[in-house]
Amino acid sequence: MAARTPASTGRFLNSLYKWYYNSAGFNKMGLMRDDVLYEDQDVKEAIRRLPERMYNDRMFRIKRALDLSMKHQILPKEHWTKYEEDVRYLEPYLKEVIRERKEREEWAKK
């Protein structure tokens, strides 16, 4: 059996990520990964910092998903969030919030 090359390993991992993403199911309701994060204090602060348009888009996706869930439905396949199109829109804000919190904790130790 031939050894796997880094390129084939990368393709394998990417296909595994796609499979896991689709099996999670949130994309079938039009949600993105950052829409389903557990809302601890850091995530809540990051959400508060979102630009109005991004916040409104997030709220629309969540409300639509709640409505679909109550009706025990999913979106038509052409409206599912695709793995390649899922943007980690909250990540830069969350990183900044965590950095600030850690900095405050360091100052508090002094």
FENFEN-V945656 format. One record per backbone hydrogen bond with DSSP energy under -0.5 kcal/mol. NH is the residue of the N-H (numbers start at 1). CO is the residue of the C=O. Records with the same first field share a line. If there is no record, write none. Layout:
NH=CO / CO
//
This chain:
9=5
10=6
11=7
12=8
13=9
14=10
15=11
16=12
17=13
18=14
19=15
20=16
21=17
22=18
23=19
24=20
25=21
28=25
29=26
30=27
31=26
35=32
36=32 / 33
37=34
40=38
44=40
45=41
46=42
47=43
48=44
49=45
50=47
55=51
56=52
57=53
58=54
59=55
60=56
61=57
62=58
63=59
64=60
65=61
66=62
67=63
68=64
69=65
70=66
71=67
72=69
73=68
75=28
79=76
80=77
81=27
85=82
86=82 / 83
87=85
89=87
91=88
94=90
95=91
96=92
97=93
98=94
99=95
100=96
101=97
102=98
103=99
104=100
105=101
106=102
107=103
108=104
109=105
110=106 / 107
//
